[in-house]
């Protein structure tokens, strides 16, 4: 007979204790506190086999989020699979920026510790845009679009992705969380016709194709199309900026997440696209990770 405590001790030969507890809790559908209080609980054969399988897969490098099927983002749980990029804390910065720009009844300056403009410090929240039209490009799991739909319920949210499998996950997240989002399968703007938006946000692929990080850690298991974008990682951003002005309303904003070392080239690309009032925002580590501009 194998107890909860014994199973966790055995798993720690392959995994950190916290990961082992998370995986066993997922198998048993119990919290870490329950595992601690019931460490003498005997596991049945099916539970042991399921736990052993997850431990082996995690030891082989599969991301925890894919193994348990969800990841927390902006205080909510989002379903994920290998069809979508795993939501990351730094992407919450795009949410804070959107709330500052178009969030009705939101503070003019975000309370997020990382929300510090690197250029053009300005109080530019558009309170009049309570019913703003917002587009999420390359929505993946839908975490950005769904979060904005829930945080700014007056807004009209649209989200696009080229992947049908990703859109299936995004739609499931929207339905489960009660968010109203219009989803479209589209290669960036291709299916949007002449539609224009007050705010466009995107977390596009921005890693250089030859970057060795793509062959290490969790990135090995995430969809390559959502990560890598050309020799310098900027191909997708160039593509977005080439078409974005035609899809922005007058005074509309475009905001992009990008790599830690891409702030200056992205600023130059925003300016070359004809966008004005360019601003850049730092993440919690003090690194510029989001840049945006406005169509005059």
C-alpha positions in Angstrom: 0.0 0.0 0.0 1.3 3.5 -1.0 0.2 6.5 1.0 0.1 10.1 -0.1 3.2 10.8 1.9 5.1 7.8 0.5 4.1 8.7 -3.1 5.4 12.3 -2.6 8.7 11.1 -1.1 9.2 8.7 -4.1 8.4 11.5 -6.6 10.9 13.9 -5.0 13.7 11.8 -6.5 12.7 13.2 -9.9 10.9 16.5 -9.1 10.9 19.4 -6.7 8.5 18.9 -3.8 6.2 21.7 -4.9 5.7 20.2 -8.4 5.1 16.7 -6.9 2.4 18.1 -4.6 0.8 20.0 -7.5 0.6 16.9 -9.7 -0.7 14.6 -7.0 -3.2 17.2 -6.0 -4.3 17.4 -9.6 -4.7 13.6 -9.8 -6.7 13.5 -6.5 -8.5 16.8 -7.2 -7.4 18.0 -3.8 -5.5 21.0 -2.4 -2.0 21.0 -1.0 -3.5 21.6 2.4 -5.6 18.4 2.0 -2.5 16.4 1.0 -0.8 17.5 4.2 -3.7 16.7 6.4 -4.3 13.3 4.7 -0.7 12.2 4.2 -1.7 8.7 5.4 -4.4 8.3 2.8 -3.8 5.2 0.7 -3.8 5.6 -3.1 -5.5 3.1 -5.3 -3.8 1.6 -8.4 -5.4 4.0 -10.9 -4.3 7.0 -8.8 -0.8 5.7 -8.5 -0.5 5.0 -12.2 -1.9 8.5 -13.1 0.5 10.2 -10.7 3.5 8.1 -11.9 2.7 9.1 -15.5 2.6 12.8 -14.7 5.8 12.6 -12.8 7.6 10.9 -15.6 6.3 13.4 -18.2 7.3 16.3 -16.0 10.7 14.8 -15.4 10.9 14.6 -19.2 10.4 18.3 -19.5 6.7 18.8 -20.2 5.3 22.0 -18.7 3.3 21.8 -15.6 0.5 23.9 -17.2 0.0 21.3 -20.0 0.0 18.4 -17.5 -2.7 19.9 -15.3 -4.4 21.6 -18.1 -4.6 25.2 -16.8 -2.6 28.3 -15.9 -3.6 31.2 -13.8 -3.7 34.6 -15.5 -4.8 37.9 -13.9 -6.5 36.0 -11.1 -8.4 33.5 -13.2 -7.7 30.0 -14.4 -7.4 29.5 -18.1 -7.5 26.1 -19.8 -4.3 25.4 -21.9 -3.0 22.7 -24.1 0.0 22.2 -26.3 -2.0 24.1 -29.0 -1.5 27.4 -27.2 1.2 29.4 -25.6 1.2 29.2 -21.8 0.1 32.5 -20.3 2.9 34.3 -18.5 2.8 36.9 -15.7 4.6 39.5 -17.8 1.7 39.5 -20.3 -0.5 40.8 -17.6 1.2 44.1 -18.3 -0.8 44.4 -21.5 -4.0 44.1 -19.4 -2.9 46.9 -17.1 -2.1 49.1 -20.1 -5.5 48.4 -21.7 -7.2 49.3 -18.5 -5.3 52.5 -18.2 -6.1 53.4 -21.8 -9.8 52.4 -22.2 -11.0 50.9 -18.9 -14.1 52.7 -17.7 -13.9 53.8 -14.1 -10.3 52.7 -13.8 -7.5 54.7 -12.1 -5.6 56.9 -14.5 -2.3 55.5 -13.3 -2.2 51.7 -12.9 -1.4 50.2 -9.5 0.6 47.3 -11.1 4.1 47.6 -9.7 5.6 47.1 -13.1 3.5 49.7 -14.9 6.1 52.5 -15.4 6.3 54.3 -18.7 9.8 54.6 -20.0 8.9 57.4 -22.4 6.3 60.0 -22.6 4.9 59.7 -19.1 1.2 60.7 -19.6 -2.2 60.3 -18.1 -3.9 59.2 -21.3 -6.6 56.9 -20.1 -9.6 57.4 -22.5 -12.5 57.3 -20.1 -14.8 58.3 -22.9 -14.1 54.9 -24.5 -16.2 52.8 -22.1 -17.6 51.0 -25.1 -14.2 50.7 -26.8 -13.7 48.3 -29.7 -10.7 46.2 -28.7 -8.9 43.6 -30.8 -6.6 40.9 -29.5 -4.2 39.6 -32.2 -3.0 36.0 -32.0 -5.2 35.3 -29.0 -4.0 31.7 -28.2 -5.7 30.6 -25.0 -7.8 33.8 -25.1 -6.3 35.0 -21.8 -5.9 38.6 -23.0 -9.3 39.0 -24.8 -11.3 37.1 -22.1 -9.6 39.1 -19.3 -10.3 42.4 -21.0 -13.9 41.4 -21.7 -14.4 40.7 -18.0 -12.5 43.7 -16.7 -14.2 46.1 -19.2 -17.6 44.6 -19.8 -18.7 47.7 -21.8 -16.0 47.0 -24.4 -16.6 45.2 -27.6 -13.9 42.4 -27.8 -12.7 40.7 -30.9 -9.9 38.1 -31.0 -8.2 36.4 -33.9 -5.8 33.5 -34.3 -4.6 31.6 -37.3 -4.9 28.3 -35.4 -8.3 26.5 -35.3 -7.0 24.4 -32.3 -6.1 27.6 -30.4 -9.5 29.2 -31.1 -11.2 26.1 -29.7 -9.3 26.5 -26.4 -10.0 30.3 -26.4 -13.7 29.8 -27.0 -13.9 27.3 -24.1 -12.2 29.7 -21.8 -14.6 32.5 -22.8 -17.6 30.3 -22.3 -16.5 28.9 -18.9 -15.6 32.3 -17.5 -18.6 34.1 -19.0 -16.9 36.5 -21.3 -18.4 37.9 -24.5 -15.7 37.8 -27.2 -16.0 37.5 -30.9 -13.5 35.0 -32.2 -12.3 34.7 -35.8 -9.8 32.5 -37.5 -7.5 34.9 -39.2 -3.9 35.4 -40.2 -3.5 38.6 -38.3 -5.9 41.1 -39.9 -6.8 39.1 -43.0 -10.4 38.2 -42.0 -11.3 41.6 -40.5 -12.1 43.4 -43.7 -12.2 47.2 -43.1 -12.9 47.0 -39.4 -11.3 49.5 -37.1 -10.6 49.4 -33.4 -9.9 51.8 -30.6 -7.3 49.5 -29.1 -5.3 46.7 -30.6 -3.2 44.5 -28.3 -0.9 41.6 -29.3 1.6 39.2 -27.7 3.0 38.0 -31.0 5.9 35.6 -31.5 9.1 37.6 -31.0 12.0 35.1 -30.4 14.7 34.8 -33.0 14.4 31.5 -34.9 17.9 30.4 -34.0 17.7 31.3 -30.3 18.9 28.3 -28.3 16.2 28.9 -25.6 13.7 27.4 -28.1 15.3 24.0 -27.5 15.4 24.2 -23.7 12.9 24.0 -20.9 9.2 24.5 -21.4 9.7 26.3 -24.7 10.5 22.9 -26.3 6.8 21.9 -25.9 5.1 25.1 -26.8 3.8 25.8 -30.3 6.8 27.1 -32.3 4.5 29.4 -34.4 3.6 31.3 -31.2 7.2 31.8 -30.2 9.7 32.3 -33.1 9.5 34.9 -35.8 12.3 35.2 -38.3 16.0 35.8 -37.9 15.7 38.7 -35.5 12.3 37.7 -33.9 10.6 40.8 -35.4 8.9 39.4 -38.5 5.5 39.1 -36.9 5.7 42.6 -35.4 6.7 44.0 -38.8 3.7 42.3 -40.4 1.3 43.6 -37.7 2.6 47.2 -38.0 2.4 47.1 -41.8 -1.4 46.6 -41.6 -2.4 48.0 -38.2 -2.9 51.7 -39.2 -5.6 50.6 -41.6 -7.4 48.9 -38.7 -7.1 51.6 -36.0 -9.8 54.2 -35.4 -8.7 57.8 -35.2 -6.8 58.2 -31.9 -6.7 54.4 -31.5 -3.8 52.7 -29.8 -1.7 49.7 -30.7 0.3 47.9 -27.9 2.7 45.0 -28.4 4.6 42.8 -26.0 8.1 42.1 -27.2 11.5 40.7 -26.2 13.7 42.1 -23.4 16.2 43.4 -25.9 13.8 44.7 -28.6 12.6 48.0 -27.1 14.6 50.2 -29.5 13.9 48.4 -32.7 10.2 48.1 -31.9 10.1 51.9 -31.1 11.6 52.5 -34.5 9.1 50.2 -36.2 6.2 51.9 -34.5 7.5 55.3 -35.7 8.1 54.0 -39.2 4.4 52.8 -39.3 3.3 56.4 -38.7 2.2 55.9 -35.1 2.6 58.9 -32.7 2.8 59.4 -29.0 5.0 56.3 -28.6 5.2 54.9 -25.1 7.1 52.0 -23.6 6.4 50.2 -20.4 8.5 48.2 -18.0 7.7 44.8 -16.4 8.3 43.9 -12.8 12.0 43.3 -13.4 12.3 46.9 -14.8 12.7 45.7 -18.4 10.8 47.4 -21.2 8.5 44.6 -22.4 5.6 46.5 -24.0 5.5 49.3 -26.5 2.7 51.2 -28.1 1.7 54.1 -30.3 -1.4 56.0 -31.3 -2.9 56.8 -34.7 -3.6 60.5 -35.0 
